[in-house]
Amino acid sequence: MDEVRWVQVQRRDSAADGMFWYSVATTGVYCRPSCPSRPARREHVAFHTSVAAAEAAGFRACLRCNPAGASPIEANIALVAAACRTIEQAETPPSLAVLAAEAKLSPTYFHRVFSSIVGITPKAYIDAQRAARVRAALDKGCGVTEAIYRAGFNSGSRFYAKSTAALGMTPSRFRARGAQETLRFAVADCALGSVLVAASAVGVAAILLGDDPEALVRDLQQRFAQAELIGGDPGFEAMVAKVIGLIAAPAQRHDLPLDIRGTAFQHAVWQALQRIPPGQTATYADIAAAVGRPRAIRAVAGACAANPLAVAVPCHRVIRQDGTMSGYRWGVERKRRLLTREAETKA
């Protein structure tokens, strides 16, 4: 056990902080495993299971890593958490200078610390919070203009310039839920059973897989309850053929225009999924970190489950932390076959 601990000390492993402490006989101090001080020689190091044990052995706390209190990482996390609360509760977005002053850090250092912990910049976090307020207001029935101003945007033009990235669609389409839209759709056979392809004037809005064509149509009707659904015309067959080809060879690049609809968080997750190279996989934790929400692993799994564009948005490339297959809304066996085909293509 001590040799394992020694390796963690050499690595300055912050994950071991709080699990044990080590003391250095030549300096008379004890430290946490992540201490940035110059490493001591192994023969001078002893390990302790608690702060009390280290101090009872006659060692004093290191001034650099503060082993008896909060670690530098924990302190930074607390500062960033406080900044996030300030952003979330503010009626108008606080400036970087204000946030840094509250944290008692320079703006440059605060920006670096915030970005490293949250995964996105303070400005991106502020934008995400304002977009969330817009979505909440629209869901409550507010008009688009009222929702935009409630969220703290000084003008509608500033929000509309980035509304697609924030909402996954324009505010009016987000609120309409498919009303006054026409979607063409068709059901066909593919390498994984049956596939339903539906498209709006913007692009492919749904690729659904299953064994029962009627169940796929019912799923589409529930997703776009307010839209007019019509059977695809002959010209639609070319798009369906491209989807079938993509399912048969999921590692290939596609040029399908996509009409991706979802919340800002879902949109961020689906964009992260599209960045996973064919033949490779990522964990839910990887995706959570990629979208700047490292603790939102369950939310990432929910976004994957809500993905309406099978294969085109490759949620099949996400696996559990232990490397095993996890749930797939279209069946784990389909997921396994897709990954196998991609691996074979890569090989």
Secondary structure in CASP SS format (residue, H / E / C, confidence):
PFRMAT SS
TARGET T0000
AUTHOR 0000-0000-0000
METHOD secondary structure of the structure
MODEL  1
M C 1.00
D H 1.00
E H 1.00
V H 1.00
R H 1.00
W H 1.00
V H 1.00
Q H 1.00
V H 1.00
Q H 1.00
R H 1.00
R C 1.00
D C 1.00
S H 1.00
A H 1.00
A H 1.00
D E 1.00
G C 1.00
M C 1.00
F E 1.00
W E 1.00
Y E 1.00
S E 1.00
V E 1.00
A C 1.00
T C 1.00
T C 1.00
G C 1.00
V E 1.00
Y E 1.00
C E 1.00
R C 1.00
P C 1.00
S C 1.00
C C 1.00
P C 1.00
S C 1.00
R C 1.00
P C 1.00
A C 1.00
R C 1.00
R H 1.00
E H 1.00
H H 1.00
V E 1.00
A E 1.00
F E 1.00
H E 1.00
T C 1.00
S C 1.00
V H 1.00
A H 1.00
A H 1.00
A H 1.00
E H 1.00
A H 1.00
A C 1.00
G C 1.00
F C 1.00
R E 1.00
A E 1.00
C C 1.00
L C 1.00
R C 1.00
C C 1.00
N C 1.00
P C 1.00
A C 1.00
G C 1.00
A C 1.00
S C 1.00
P H 1.00
I H 1.00
E H 1.00
A H 1.00
N H 1.00
I H 1.00
A H 1.00
L H 1.00
V H 1.00
A H 1.00
A H 1.00
A H 1.00
C H 1.00
R H 1.00
T H 1.00
I H 1.00
E H 1.00
Q H 1.00
A C 1.00
E C 1.00
T C 1.00
P C 1.00
P C 1.00
S C 1.00
L H 1.00
A H 1.00
V H 1.00
L H 1.00
A H 1.00
A H 1.00
E H 1.00
A H 1.00
K C 1.00
L C 1.00
S C 1.00
P H 1.00
T H 1.00
Y H 1.00
F H 1.00
H H 1.00
R H 1.00
V H 1.00
F H 1.00
S H 1.00
S H 1.00
I H 1.00
V H 1.00
G C 1.00
I C 1.00
T C 1.00
P H 1.00
K H 1.00
A H 1.00
Y H 1.00
I H 1.00
D H 1.00
A H 1.00
Q H 1.00
R H 1.00
A H 1.00
A H 1.00
R H 1.00
V H 1.00
R H 1.00
A H 1.00
A H 1.00
L H 1.00
D H 1.00
K C 1.00
G C 1.00
C C 1.00
G C 1.00
V H 1.00
T H 1.00
E H 1.00
A H 1.00
I H 1.00
Y H 1.00
R H 1.00
A C 1.00
G C 1.00
F C 1.00
N C 1.00
S C 1.00
G H 1.00
S H 1.00
R H 1.00
F H 1.00
Y H 1.00
A C 1.00
K C 1.00
S H 1.00
T H 1.00
A H 1.00
A H 1.00
L H 1.00
G C 1.00
M C 1.00
T C 1.00
P H 1.00
S H 1.00
R H 1.00
F H 1.00
R H 1.00
A H 1.00
R C 1.00
G C 1.00
A C 1.00
Q C 1.00
E C 1.00
T E 1.00
L E 1.00
R E 1.00
F E 1.00
A E 1.00
V E 1.00
A E 1.00
D E 1.00
C E 1.00
A C 1.00
L C 1.00
G E 1.00
S E 1.00
V E 1.00
L E 1.00
V E 1.00
A E 1.00
A E 1.00
S C 1.00
A C 1.00
V C 1.00
G C 1.00
V E 1.00
A E 1.00
A E 1.00
I E 1.00
L E 1.00
L E 1.00
G E 1.00
D C 1.00
D C 1.00
P H 1.00
E H 1.00
A H 1.00
L H 1.00
V H 1.00
R H 1.00
D H 1.00
L H 1.00
Q H 1.00
Q H 1.00
R H 1.00
F C 1.00
A C 1.00
Q C 1.00
A C 1.00
E E 1.00
L E 1.00
I E 1.00
G E 1.00
G C 1.00
D C 1.00
P H 1.00
G H 1.00
F H 1.00
E H 1.00
A H 1.00
M H 1.00
V H 1.00
A H 1.00
K H 1.00
V H 1.00
I H 1.00
G H 1.00
L H 1.00
I H 1.00
A H 1.00
A C 1.00
P C 1.00
A C 1.00
Q C 1.00
R C 1.00
H C 1.00
D C 1.00
L C 1.00
P C 1.00
L E 1.00
D C 1.00
I C 1.00
R C 1.00
G C 1.00
T C 1.00
A H 1.00
F H 1.00
Q H 1.00
H H 1.00
A H 1.00
V H 1.00
W H 1.00
Q H 1.00
A H 1.00
L H 1.00
Q H 1.00
R C 1.00
I C 1.00
P C 1.00
P C 1.00
G C 1.00
Q C 1.00
T C 1.00
A E 1.00
T E 1.00
Y H 1.00
A H 1.00
D H 1.00
I H 1.00
A H 1.00
A H 1.00
A H 1.00
V C 1.00
G C 1.00
R C 1.00
P C 1.00
R C 1.00
A C 1.00
I H 1.00
R H 1.00
A H 1.00
V H 1.00
A H 1.00
G H 1.00
A H 1.00
C H 1.00
A H 1.00
A C 1.00
N C 1.00
P C 1.00
L E 1.00
A C 1.00
V C 1.00
A C 1.00
V C 1.00
P C 1.00
C H 1.00
H H 1.00
R H 1.00
V E 1.00
I E 1.00
R C 1.00
Q C 1.00
D C 1.00
G C 1.00
T C 1.00
M C 1.00
S C 1.00
G C 1.00
Y C 1.00
R C 1.00
W C 1.00
G C 1.00
V H 1.00
E H 1.00
R H 1.00
K H 1.00
R H 1.00
R H 1.00
L H 1.00
L H 1.00
T H 1.00
R H 1.00
E H 1.00
A H 1.00
E H 1.00
T H 1.00
K H 1.00
A C 1.00
END
